[in-house]
Amino acid sequence: MITEKIRKIVGAVLLVTLVSILFFGPFKEYVGLPKNIIVFEGQQLKLPSTLPVTVSQQNDNDVFSVSNAETGLAVMGEASGNGEMLLEMAGIPIKKINVNVLNDLKVIPGGQSIGVKLNSIGVLVVGFHQVETEEGSVSPGESSGVKIGDLITKINGKEIEKMSDVGPFVKQAGKEEKALELTISRDNDEVTTTLQPIKDINDHAYRIGLYIRDSAAGIGTMTFYHPDSKKYGALGHVISDIDTKKPIKVQDGHIVRSTVTSIQKGSTGTPGEKLARFSKDKEEIGTISKNSPFGIFGELTKKIKNGINDQALPIALSHEVKEGPAKILTVVDDDKVEEFDVEIISSVPQKFPAIKGMVIKITDPKLLRKTGGIVQGMSGSPIIQNGKVIGAVTHVFVNDPTSGYGVHIEWMLNEAGIDIYEKNQQKAS
């Protein structure tokens, strides 16, 4: 009799324990959900467990509804806005979540190799040179306080756009023995100084003792373009001058098609590089209006295709990116865009723009054999996970060329002037 009671008690305890185990995990998952969720209209918001949960809408708009409690919450309806979602288990409320539904946004992934030409604002000072005079060697530019990395934007009050604009001012000032008045952009400040050209005793030409440059060129990878506005984003990182290492302030520029001719394979301590040439006709396919820490941006003037996925895809916000398998689109031979396997090692849900949002690792055997991992020129290669564009490749780890950083797509879209948050959207009543 006592044994039977003990057996029933033990059975009851085991049953309660089993039920607790079955419910505690899902309960913990739901309690751990964020209080605020942002999701695009028409996309499905996955719930973390297959355990059926009652979801009730707490506003008057048809912003979201349940398609299947075992698979997730489907965001429905044409109107975007804010609402509340109440999660219940066994009739007991366990979590209330604010849901902000954004208008649907899709972009077409890139992967194409592109040639980039930037024209800076003014002319960039990249070095000093010594002018030979009867009194010895001297650099008038250095003596006047000009610094490497300065942008000369005006001479004698006249705007300077290219290197050829400088020569006539120097020649005239030398003959008249008058100093030039320089307006300089330096670290976002405007500086003025005077500079007196001097005559070189070797060729009798007037010199200012400065090496200057007005443009820069290179290659990179297209990340995305928006099919409606034709706005695009590429590279995923800023373009800096090769000598001064400072970001180039863009006056204008353009992109052209390019062809990869060979690959310098990367190794530990030595990043690899794509070697490429601009298309023979150098036909402009897009303009460049911005050079920022998140890449270059502008508008396409010609249609482009990658030949793999030319359909518009949804994007994933930073909090939606998960550790695990993903794909990148890039070119390693000629102009053929290919798809390669990568692994998202880590991803940081970011509330504010930051250039290092993900750590990725190349896992595709073919790409590893060809490049050794991430190489220069691969920057901007779009990263796709679960059918969504999540970001772009940006930097390689020098001590491990198979791995590097990625930037989240939402920050590149923001830089391109595409407002994914639709600030003018009407909130649900």
KEKOL-622435 format. One record per residue (C-alpha): residue number from 1; residue in one letter; x, y, z. Coordinates in nm, 4 decimals, always signed. Layout:
BEGIN
NUM/a/X/Y/Z
...
***
This chain:
BEGIN
1/m/+0.0000/+0.0000/+0.0000
2/i/+0.2768/+0.2419/+0.0961
3/t/+0.4767/+0.1316/-0.2084
4/e/+0.1807/+0.2077/-0.4348
5/k/+0.1469/+0.5601/-0.2870
6/i/+0.5194/+0.6230/-0.3324
7/r/+0.4968/+0.5047/-0.6910
8/k/+0.2063/+0.7449/-0.7605
9/i/+0.3907/+1.0342/-0.5961
10/v/+0.7058/+0.9630/-0.7943
11/g/+0.4986/+0.9341/-1.1123
12/a/+0.3281/+1.2654/-1.0427
13/v/+0.6609/+1.4335/-0.9745
14/l/+0.8061/+1.2934/-1.2957
15/l/+0.4999/+1.4072/-1.4910
16/v/+0.5210/+1.7592/-1.3490
17/t/+0.8947/+1.7655/-1.4190
18/l/+0.8431/+1.6495/-1.7769
19/v/+0.5702/+1.9061/-1.8404
20/s/+0.7880/+2.1758/-1.6839
21/i/+1.0769/+2.0829/-1.9093
22/l/+0.8541/+2.0835/-2.2176
23/f/+0.7048/+2.4225/-2.1343
24/f/+1.0003/+2.5965/-1.9697
25/g/+1.2152/+2.6012/-2.2838
26/p/+0.9526/+2.7634/-2.5084
27/f/+0.8425/+2.9894/-2.2228
28/k/+1.2003/+3.1091/-2.1769
29/e/+1.2343/+3.1650/-2.5523
30/y/+0.9239/+3.3806/-2.5722
31/v/+1.0078/+3.5802/-2.2602
32/g/+1.3495/+3.6452/-2.4167
33/l/+1.2001/+3.8003/-2.7307
34/p/+1.2698/+4.1750/-2.7682
35/k/+0.9982/+4.4184/-2.6680
36/n/+1.0153/+4.5930/-3.0058
37/i/+1.0299/+4.4162/-3.3407
38/i/+1.0756/+4.5719/-3.6848
39/v/+0.9610/+4.3672/-3.9821
40/f/+0.8790/+4.4335/-4.3470
41/e/+0.5248/+4.4003/-4.4758
42/g/+0.4643/+4.0668/-4.6461
43/q/+0.7543/+3.8910/-4.4715
44/q/+0.7086/+3.6238/-4.2075
45/l/+0.8237/+3.6806/-3.8523
46/k/+0.9436/+3.3460/-3.7219
47/l/+0.8510/+3.2529/-3.3678
48/p/+1.1265/+3.0692/-3.1794
49/s/+0.9349/+2.7495/-3.0977
50/t/+0.6969/+2.5058/-3.2650
51/l/+0.4768/+2.5024/-2.9551
52/p/+0.1359/+2.6552/-3.0491
53/v/+0.0980/+3.0051/-2.9086
54/t/-0.2041/+3.2318/-2.9283
55/v/-0.1261/+3.5620/-3.0976
56/s/-0.3771/+3.8438/-3.0703
57/q/-0.3672/+4.1822/-3.2432
58/q/-0.4028/+4.4863/-3.0218
59/n/-0.5011/+4.7596/-3.2716
60/d/-0.7613/+4.8286/-3.5381
61/n/-0.5447/+4.7999/-3.8495
62/d/-0.4944/+4.4749/-4.0346
63/v/-0.1194/+4.4974/-3.9897
64/f/-0.0467/+4.1368/-3.9055
65/s/-0.2226/+3.8067/-3.8535
66/v/-0.1351/+3.4453/-3.7762
67/s/-0.0892/+3.2147/-4.0711
68/n/+0.0259/+2.9157/-3.8686
69/a/+0.1277/+2.9275/-3.5037
70/e/+0.3698/+2.6413/-3.5631
71/t/+0.5669/+2.8266/-3.8281
72/g/+0.5448/+3.1887/-3.7355
73/l/+0.3680/+3.5193/-3.7646
74/a/+0.2874/+3.6414/-4.1147
75/v/+0.2904/+4.0169/-4.1656
76/m/-0.0111/+4.0908/-4.3838
77/g/-0.2106/+4.3800/-4.5253
78/e/-0.1327/+4.6831/-4.7399
79/a/-0.1034/+4.9427/-4.4665
80/s/+0.2147/+4.9807/-4.2671
81/g/+0.2115/+5.0980/-3.9098
82/n/+0.2604/+5.0071/-3.5480
83/g/+0.0760/+4.7490/-3.3439
84/e/+0.1041/+4.5184/-3.0473
85/m/+0.1274/+4.1405/-3.0422
86/l/+0.0222/+3.9473/-2.7327
87/l/+0.1681/+3.5993/-2.6879
88/e/-0.0202/+3.3534/-2.4677
89/m/+0.0462/+2.9979/-2.3514
90/a/-0.2438/+2.7938/-2.2190
91/g/-0.4484/+3.1133/-2.1978
92/i/-0.1855/+3.2874/-1.9847
93/p/-0.0356/+3.6132/-2.1302
94/i/+0.3433/+3.5823/-2.1301
95/k/+0.4703/+3.8578/-2.3582
96/k/+0.3505/+4.1769/-2.5233
97/i/+0.5594/+4.2907/-2.8209
98/n/+0.5465/+4.6167/-3.0135
99/v/+0.5535/+4.5426/-3.3857
100/n/+0.6629/+4.8132/-3.6307
101/v/+0.5710/+4.7089/-3.9838
102/l/+0.7695/+4.8773/-4.2622
103/n/+0.6679/+4.9136/-4.6253
104/d/+0.8009/+4.6305/-4.8403
105/l/+1.1476/+4.6996/-4.9867
106/k/+1.3452/+4.4879/-5.2298
107/v/+1.6774/+4.5393/-5.4075
108/i/+1.8568/+4.3571/-5.6869
109/p/+2.1844/+4.1998/-5.5688
110/g/+2.5036/+4.2828/-5.7588
111/g/+2.8290/+4.0870/-5.7601
112/q/+2.9627/+4.2462/-6.0809
113/s/+3.3214/+4.3705/-6.0967
114/i/+3.3219/+4.7463/-6.1549
115/g/+3.5831/+5.0071/-6.2363
116/v/+3.5711/+5.3222/-6.0251
117/k/+3.6940/+5.6718/-6.1114
118/l/+3.6604/+5.9529/-5.8575
119/n/+3.7217/+6.3233/-5.9077
120/s/+3.8013/+6.5031/-5.5846
121/i/+3.6796/+6.8444/-5.4739
122/g/+3.9712/+7.0695/-5.5689
123/v/+4.3194/+6.9202/-5.6036
124/l/+4.4746/+6.6961/-5.3404
125/v/+4.8257/+6.7613/-5.2067
126/v/+5.0049/+6.4251/-5.2002
127/g/+5.3661/+6.5324/-5.1447
128/f/+5.6373/+6.7998/-5.1578
129/h/+5.9193/+6.8422/-5.4042
130/q/+6.2281/+7.0592/-5.3909
131/v/+6.2773/+7.3402/-5.6415
132/e/+6.6383/+7.4131/-5.7410
133/t/+6.7258/+7.7821/-5.7007
134/e/+7.0482/+7.9811/-5.6927
135/e/+7.0211/+7.9880/-5.3123
136/g/+6.9644/+7.6109/-5.2889
137/s/+6.6726/+7.3671/-5.2824
138/v/+6.3422/+7.4731/-5.1315
139/s/+5.9744/+7.3752/-5.1398
140/p/+5.7576/+7.6898/-5.1426
141/g/+5.4475/+7.4831/-5.0680
142/e/+5.5948/+7.3232/-4.7567
143/s/+5.7326/+7.6570/-4.6360
144/s/+5.3896/+7.8192/-4.6718
145/g/+5.2301/+7.5731/-4.4291
146/v/+5.0506/+7.3536/-4.6795
147/k/+5.0188/+6.9945/-4.5535
148/i/+4.9964/+6.6582/-4.7248
149/g/+4.6306/+6.5658/-4.7481
150/d/+4.5145/+6.9257/-4.7960
151/l/+4.2603/+6.9988/-5.0680
152/i/+4.3297/+7.3211/-5.2555
153/t/+3.9793/+7.4364/-5.3472
154/k/+4.0467/+7.7972/-5.4553
155/i/+4.3361/+8.0086/-5.5822
156/n/+4.2962/+8.3855/-5.5654
157/g/+3.9265/+8.3317/-5.4983
158/k/+3.8707/+8.1216/-5.8111
159/e/+3.7477/+7.7621/-5.7747
160/i/+3.9943/+7.4868/-5.8654
161/e/+3.8443/+7.1693/-6.0109
162/k/+4.1383/+6.9940/-6.1798
163/m/+4.5172/+6.9978/-6.1995
164/s/+4.5229/+7.1934/-6.5259
165/d/+4.3508/+7.4840/-6.3471
166/v/+4.6581/+7.5423/-6.1290
167/g/+4.9296/+7.6023/-6.3931
168/p/+4.8084/+7.9396/-6.5314
169/f/+4.7835/+8.0874/-6.1799
170/v/+5.1374/+7.9729/-6.0956
171/k/+5.2847/+8.1107/-6.4197
172/q/+5.1183/+8.4497/-6.3855
173/a/+5.2040/+8.4883/-6.0163
174/g/+5.5675/+8.3979/-6.0864
175/k/+5.6035/+8.6556/-6.3608
176/e/+5.4354/+8.9267/-6.1547
177/e/+5.6244/+8.8192/-5.8396
178/k/+5.2960/+8.8044/-5.6504
179/a/+5.1982/+8.5416/-5.3926
180/l/+4.9053/+8.3099/-5.4546
181/e/+4.6181/+8.3152/-5.2086
182/l/+4.5190/+7.9529/-5.1387
183/t/+4.1903/+7.8342/-4.9877
184/i/+4.2382/+7.4890/-4.8397
185/s/+4.0018/+7.2265/-4.7022
186/r/+4.1739/+7.0492/-4.4127
187/d/+3.9966/+6.8005/-4.1819
188/n/+3.6582/+6.9652/-4.2503
189/d/+3.7991/+7.3111/-4.1742
190/e/+3.8765/+7.5919/-4.4204
191/v/+4.2298/+7.7293/-4.4055
192/t/+4.3869/+8.0157/-4.6017
193/t/+4.7537/+8.0772/-4.6742
194/t/+4.9800/+8.2507/-4.9244
195/l/+5.2348/+8.0815/-5.1483
196/q/+5.5000/+8.2487/-5.3637
197/p/+5.6006/+8.0495/-5.6754
198/i/+5.9747/+8.0447/-5.7523
199/k/+6.1721/+7.9803/-6.0692
200/d/+6.3571/+7.6519/-6.1177
201/i/+6.7109/+7.7247/-6.2415
202/n/+6.7097/+7.4076/-6.4526
203/d/+6.4114/+7.4719/-6.6817
204/h/+6.3314/+7.8324/-6.5777
205/a/+5.9687/+7.7382/-6.5029
206/y/+5.7857/+7.8661/-6.1984
207/r/+5.7130/+7.5996/-5.9345
208/i/+5.5173/+7.5754/-5.6080
209/g/+5.6928/+7.2655/-5.4727
210/l/+5.3794/+7.0499/-5.4422
211/y/+5.2735/+6.7164/-5.5903
212/i/+4.9001/+6.7309/-5.6554
213/r/+4.6327/+6.4941/-5.7855
214/d/+4.2697/+6.5468/-5.8907
215/s/+4.1376/+6.1931/-5.9412
216/a/+4.1675/+5.8316/-5.8301
217/a/+4.0794/+5.5001/-5.9923
218/g/+4.0396/+5.1392/-5.8830
219/i/+3.8130/+4.8361/-5.8909
220/g/+3.5502/+4.6941/-5.6587
221/t/+3.2241/+4.5020/-5.6531
222/m/+2.8649/+4.6151/-5.6972
223/t/+2.6512/+4.5356/-5.3903
224/f/+2.2950/+4.6251/-5.4914
225/y/+2.0744/+4.8581/-5.6862
226/h/+1.7177/+4.9683/-5.6240
227/p/+1.5013/+4.8838/-5.9289
228/d/+1.2717/+5.1843/-5.8886
229/s/+1.5107/+5.4693/-5.8098
230/k/+1.8196/+5.3169/-5.9842
231/k/+2.0224/+5.4098/-5.6763
232/y/+2.3095/+5.1726/-5.6061
233/g/+2.5700/+5.0916/-5.3430
234/a/+2.9122/+4.9315/-5.3904
235/l/+3.2423/+4.8487/-5.2146
236/g/+3.1124/+4.8663/-4.8562
237/h/+3.4032/+5.0843/-4.7412
238/v/+3.5451/+5.4291/-4.8089
239/i/+3.7946/+5.4962/-5.0896
240/s/+4.1066/+5.6620/-4.9525
241/d/+4.3958/+5.8226/-5.1380
242/i/+4.6820/+5.5757/-5.1795
243/d/+4.9438/+5.8285/-5.0618
244/t/+4.7714/+6.0311/-4.7911
245/k/+4.5487/+5.7447/-4.6643
246/k/+4.2709/+5.9998/-4.6197
247/p/+3.9160/+5.9580/-4.7586
248/i/+3.8668/+6.1262/-5.0947
249/k/+3.6100/+6.4046/-5.0903
250/v/+3.4087/+6.3464/-5.4043
251/q/+3.3129/+6.6173/-5.6494
252/d/+3.1866/+6.3634/-5.9007
253/g/+3.2830/+6.0346/-6.0592
254/h/+3.1554/+5.7360/-6.2485
255/i/+3.1636/+5.3579/-6.2619
256/v/+3.2301/+5.1342/-6.5619
257/r/+3.2269/+4.7615/-6.6255
258/s/+3.5528/+4.5804/-6.5506
259/t/+3.7006/+4.2392/-6.6231
260/v/+3.9078/+4.0347/-6.3776
261/t/+4.2289/+3.9287/-6.5520
262/s/+4.3990/+3.7351/-6.2701
263/i/+4.4054/+3.6750/-5.8957
264/q/+4.6962/+3.7249/-5.6573
265/k/+4.6148/+3.4631/-5.3956
266/g/+4.6121/+3.5758/-5.0349
267/s/+4.8077/+3.4180/-4.7499
268/t/+4.8614/+3.4832/-4.3795
269/g/+5.0045/+3.8333/-4.3425
270/t/+4.9605/+3.9155/-4.7127
271/p/+4.6116/+4.0009/-4.8451
272/g/+4.5417/+3.8857/-5.1995
273/e/+4.4142/+4.1028/-5.4814
274/k/+4.1939/+4.0914/-5.7898
275/l/+4.3745/+4.2286/-6.0948
276/a/+4.1289/+4.3770/-6.3404
277/r/+4.1003/+4.6161/-6.6326
278/f/+3.8291/+4.8613/-6.7249
279/s/+3.6059/+4.7684/-7.0177
280/k/+3.7586/+4.8658/-7.3526
281/d/+3.4903/+5.1214/-7.4329
282/k/+3.5018/+5.2620/-7.0757
283/e/+3.1291/+5.3238/-7.1088
284/e/+2.9834/+5.4860/-6.7998
285/i/+2.7200/+5.2690/-6.6303
286/g/+2.6620/+5.4901/-6.3267
287/t/+2.7483/+5.8125/-6.1503
288/i/+2.9206/+5.8547/-5.8137
289/s/+2.7840/+6.1163/-5.5762
290/k/+2.9099/+5.9946/-5.2397
291/n/+3.2203/+5.8266/-5.0958
292/s/+3.1481/+5.7306/-4.7350
293/p/+3.2697/+5.4783/-4.4729
294/f/+2.9960/+5.2464/-4.6073
295/g/+3.1014/+5.2546/-4.9726
296/i/+3.0362/+5.4548/-5.2873
297/f/+2.6880/+5.5547/-5.3943
298/g/+2.5124/+5.7103/-5.6899
299/e/+2.2682/+5.6212/-5.9679
300/l/+2.2925/+5.3734/-6.2531
301/t/+2.2721/+5.5097/-6.6060
302/k/+2.2806/+5.1706/-6.7806
303/k/+2.1099/+4.8397/-6.7065
304/i/+2.3333/+4.5751/-6.5502
305/k/+2.2799/+4.2051/-6.4834
306/n/+2.4735/+3.9478/-6.2823
307/g/+2.3342/+3.6467/-6.4698
308/i/+2.2665/+3.4507/-6.1493
309/n/+1.9983/+3.6361/-5.9596
310/d/+1.8603/+3.9419/-6.1337
311/q/+1.5332/+3.9365/-5.9410
312/a/+1.4690/+4.1822/-5.6602
313/l/+1.5170/+4.0249/-5.3159
314/p/+1.3968/+4.1381/-4.9736
315/i/+1.6546/+4.2707/-4.7297
316/a/+1.7245/+4.1633/-4.3732
317/l/+1.7717/+4.4136/-4.0933
318/s/+2.0685/+4.3621/-3.8628
319/h/+1.8645/+4.1859/-3.5932
320/e/+1.7426/+3.9292/-3.8498
321/v/+2.0908/+3.8123/-3.9535
322/k/+2.1790/+3.4755/-3.7976
323/e/+2.4996/+3.2846/-3.7463
324/g/+2.5285/+3.0066/-4.0018
325/p/+2.5476/+2.9443/-4.3780
326/a/+2.5164/+3.2215/-4.6351
327/k/+2.6256/+3.3003/-4.9916
328/i/+2.8232/+3.5759/-5.1595
329/l/+2.8125/+3.6857/-5.5228
330/t/+3.1434/+3.7936/-5.6781
331/v/+3.3693/+3.7670/-5.9841
332/v/+3.6998/+3.5778/-5.9830
333/d/+3.7355/+3.5132/-6.3551
334/d/+3.6687/+3.7469/-6.6488
335/d/+3.3269/+3.9105/-6.5878
336/k/+3.1351/+3.6021/-6.4711
337/v/+2.9460/+3.6468/-6.1433
338/e/+2.9461/+3.3283/-5.9335
339/e/+2.7866/+3.2191/-5.6063
340/f/+3.0101/+3.0957/-5.3232
341/d/+2.9478/+2.9528/-4.9749
342/v/+3.0388/+3.1501/-4.6635
343/e/+2.9630/+3.1217/-4.2926
344/i/+2.8326/+3.4049/-4.0741
345/i/+3.0516/+3.3634/-3.7653
346/s/+2.8920/+3.6493/-3.5718
347/s/+2.6505/+3.9351/-3.6304
348/v/+2.5767/+4.2341/-3.4088
349/p/+2.2185/+4.3714/-3.4053
350/q/+2.2970/+4.7409/-3.4540
351/k/+2.0738/+5.0335/-3.3657
352/f/+2.3127/+5.2864/-3.5177
353/p/+2.5277/+5.2764/-3.8336
354/a/+2.8598/+5.0944/-3.7944
355/i/+3.0921/+4.9526/-4.0568
356/k/+3.1782/+4.6254/-3.8823
357/g/+2.8500/+4.4436/-3.8269
358/m/+2.9412/+4.0871/-3.9188
359/v/+3.2335/+3.8481/-3.9173
360/i/+3.2277/+3.6113/-4.2140
361/k/+3.4376/+3.3145/-4.3161
362/i/+3.4859/+3.1782/-4.6676
363/t/+3.3988/+2.8060/-4.6706
364/d/+3.3623/+2.7394/-5.0441
365/p/+3.6465/+2.5046/-5.1561
366/k/+3.6547/+2.6466/-5.5090
367/l/+3.6892/+3.0063/-5.3889
368/l/+3.9557/+2.9107/-5.1340
369/r/+4.1595/+2.7362/-5.4057
370/k/+4.1275/+3.0357/-5.6356
371/t/+4.1795/+3.3281/-5.3962
372/g/+4.2819/+3.1915/-5.0571
373/g/+3.9839/+3.3733/-4.9069
374/i/+3.8851/+3.7412/-4.9173
375/v/+4.0993/+3.9524/-5.1512
376/q/+4.1165/+4.3204/-5.2411
377/g/+3.8591/+4.3986/-5.5081
378/m/+3.6079/+4.1613/-5.3482
379/s/+3.4822/+4.4403/-5.1229
380/g/+3.1166/+4.5053/-5.1897
381/s/+3.0294/+4.1467/-5.2786
382/p/+2.6667/+4.1051/-5.1631
383/i/+2.5952/+3.8557/-4.8836
384/i/+2.2681/+3.6620/-4.9127
385/q/+2.1106/+3.4524/-4.6379
386/n/+1.7742/+3.2725/-4.6522
387/g/+1.6796/+3.4521/-4.9724
388/k/+1.7501/+3.7998/-4.8319
389/v/+2.0287/+4.0496/-4.8974
390/i/+2.1921/+4.1021/-4.5584
391/g/+2.5048/+4.3029/-4.6344
392/a/+2.8389/+4.3196/-4.8139
393/v/+3.1953/+4.1972/-4.7709
394/t/+3.4230/+4.4822/-4.6577
395/h/+3.7603/+4.3925/-4.5040
396/v/+3.9864/+4.0879/-4.4781
397/f/+4.1690/+3.9792/-4.1637
398/v/+4.5386/+4.0094/-4.2470
399/n/+4.6292/+3.7215/-4.0142
400/d/+4.3516/+3.5022/-4.1569
401/p/+4.2600/+3.5771/-4.5211
402/t/+3.9741/+3.3256/-4.5095
403/s/+3.7839/+3.5600/-4.2766
404/g/+3.6845/+3.9244/-4.2608
405/y/+3.4185/+4.1814/-4.1830
406/g/+3.0840/+4.2533/-4.3433
407/v/+2.8591/+4.5590/-4.3227
408/h/+2.4822/+4.5343/-4.2743
409/i/+2.2755/+4.6263/-4.5793
410/e/+2.0496/+4.8699/-4.3942
411/w/+2.3382/+5.1140/-4.3431
412/m/+2.4367/+5.1012/-4.7097
413/l/+2.0756/+5.1658/-4.8096
414/n/+2.0677/+5.4626/-4.5749
415/e/+2.3835/+5.6059/-4.7348
416/a/+2.2319/+5.5540/-5.0806
417/g/+1.9394/+5.7750/-4.9805
418/i/+1.6876/+5.4917/-4.9579
419/d/+1.4794/+5.5375/-4.6411
420/i/+1.3746/+5.1902/-4.5354
421/y/+1.1947/+5.3250/-4.2297
422/e/+0.9556/+5.5412/-4.4345
423/k/+0.9425/+5.8306/-4.1894
424/n/+0.6246/+5.9596/-4.3492
425/q/+0.4316/+5.6410/-4.2879
426/q/+0.1048/+5.6718/-4.0978
427/k/+0.0946/+5.5000/-3.7624
428/a/-0.1867/+5.2643/-3.6777
429/s/-0.4607/+5.4241/-3.4698
***
